[in-house]
Amino acid sequence: MIGGSLVGLSFEGKLRLAGQAAVGKLIVMPLCTALVIFLVARFGVTLDPDLRTAALISAALPTMAIAALFAQEVGRGALATLSILENTLAAFVTLNIVLFLVV
């Protein structure tokens, strides 16, 4: 589905917006998750270490392909597909960094 949506897609004007979505998903979301885990610990709630690890890794994963299907319903399928492509490519770097720090 992703490959079929990218065929014939004009990237002009869409790379920056898709890149912003990728940065939000791959960098901001794991940082916010780490912040929430830190704040929960500061209030005395102890989380299982496996739960903390799973939460951080889940937050660092790229966007799922089903997001493009949902975006097609509102006319943003091409942008979502491009964002998923960028997410997947950039996740090779960001996910390895998170795994190095967490595991």
Residue, then its C-alpha position, 0 to 999 in steps of 0.5 A: m500500500i505504501g509503495g503504491s501510494l508513492v508512485g507518481l507522488s510529487f514531493e514538492g512542498k510535502l517533504r518539510l511537512a512530512g519531515q516535521a511529522a517524522v521528527g515529532k514521532l521519532i524524537v519528540m514522542p520518545l522524549c515526552t515518554a521519558l519525561v512522563i516516566f521520570l515525573v511518575a517516578r518523582f511522585g513515588v510511583t515505581l514502574d516495572p523496569d520492563l514496562r519502562t523499557a517497553a514504553l520507550i521502545s514503543a514510543a521510538l518505533p516509526t509510524m504504522a502503515i495503517a496511518a496512511l489508510f486513516a489519512q486517505e479518509v480525510g484526503r491526506g493519504a499522500l502526505a501520510t505515506l511520505s511521512i511513513l517513508e521518512n519515519t521508516l528511513a530515519a528510524f534506522v538511526t533513532l531506534n538504534i540510539v534508543l535501544f542503545l540507551v535503554v537496553 
